[in-house]
Amino acid sequence: MIEDKMSQNDIINNDPELNGKFLGEITQDFVKVSDNIKEASYQIRKNGFSDYPIFPVSKNQLPVGQLLYAREDLNLDWNYYASYLDEFIQRKLIDNDLIKNFQKAYKDPDEYCCMFLVDERMTSFIFIPYPVD
C-alpha cells in the first residue's frame, strides 16, 4: 500500500473522515513525543536536509524514514519516523508533477507537524499543530 503514489487530494486536504477516525488516537501519542518531533523538524531544516520534514507514523514497521520512536518502547499506539520530501520523491511516493502542490499545501513547520499516516486501510498526509505550552 505504501508504494501507491499520493494523489493531489491526499497532499492538499486533511480528510474529514480521517480526522474522526484517527486524530484522537494520534493526538494522544503525539503530545508525548511532540517536543522531540518539533526539535527533529528544526534540526532537519537547520542542517539543510530539507525545508519539508515529514514524519511517517504507522502501527507497523515502515521502509520510509528513520525510526524515532517505536510504539512498544514508549507505550505508544504508533511508531514515529523522521523523513523529508526528497525521500518521498526518490521512493516515488510523490509524483514529480505533484511536488509544487505538496510544497504549497505544506504548513509552517514551526507550528505544524507534517505526518504521513500509514494504516492498513489508507495512507494520507495530515498536519497536526504542535501543542502550545
N, C-alpha and C positions, 0 to 999 in steps of 0.2 A: 504494500500500500504506500509506503513512503517514497517509492520510486515514481509514483504518479506526479506529474508536473502540476504546479499550482495554477489555477485559473485566475483570471483577473478578479473575479468576485472573491476568491479566497484571500487575495492580497489586500483588497481595499476595505472590506467590510468585516466588522465583528458580527458574526451571525447571531441573531437574537435567540435562536434555538440553542446554540452553543452556550450563550450566557445562562440560560435557565438550567441546563444540564450540568455544566462543568464549573462555572465561575465560583460558586460557593465552595466546592471541593478544592479547587486550585487555590483560592484565596486563603483557605485555612493553612495550607502548606506554605504559600508564598510569604505570609507575614513572618514565618520562622526563618526564612532564608533571604528575604528581600534586601536587607542591608548589604549582605555579601554579594548578591547578584548585582546590585546597583554599583558596588565597587568594581566588580568584574567588568561591567559595561564601561565604566570610566577608564579602566586600565586598557581594555581593548582599543578604545578611542585614543587615549593618551599615547599609547605605544605605536600608533599608526597602523594597526592591523586592519581596522575598518571604522567607518563612521556609522555603520549599521550593525551593531551587535544583535544577535538573535539567540534566544535561549530555548532550545528544544526541551519539551517535557513529555514524558511518557511513563507508563507503568511498566513497560518492558525495556530491555536494552535497545539502544539505537546505534546505528553506524554513523551518525552525524554529530559532530562536535566532540568536545572533551567533557567527560563526566565531572560535574562539580559536586553533586550530592546524590548518593544512592539512597533510595527510599528506605531500605532496611537499616541503614546506618544512623539515620536521624529520626526514625519513626515517622516517615512522611508517606503520603499516598502516591507521590510521583517522583521519578528520577529527574534531575535537572542537569542539563548540559549547557556548555557555552560554545557558541559558534558565531558566524558573521556572514554577511551577504555573499562574499566571494566563494565560500564553501558551498553555499546553496546553488550558486551559478555553476561551479565546477562539477557538482554532482547532478546537474541538470534538473534540480528540483524547482528552479525558477527559470522559465524560458528567457532567452536573451531579449525578446521583444516585450517582456513584462518588467524588465529591470527598472525603467523610469517610473512605471506605475507604482512599483514597490517603494521606490525612493520618495515619491510624492506622498504616499499613504503613511510612510514611517513617521511615528510621533516622536517628540522630543525625548531623547534617551536619558536625560536627567530627570524627567518626570514620569516616563512610562517604560515598562519592560516589554520588549517585543518577544513574545513567546511563540514557538511553533509547537502546537499541541498535536500529539500523535496518539490517537486512540484507535482501538480495533474497528471502530465504526467510521472514523473520519480523520482528516488532517486539516488544520486550519491555523492561520496566523491570528493571534489576538494581542491586544495591547492592554496591559494592566497597570494602573497607576501605582507608583511606589507609595507606601503608607507615609503620611505626614506625621512627624514627631510631635 
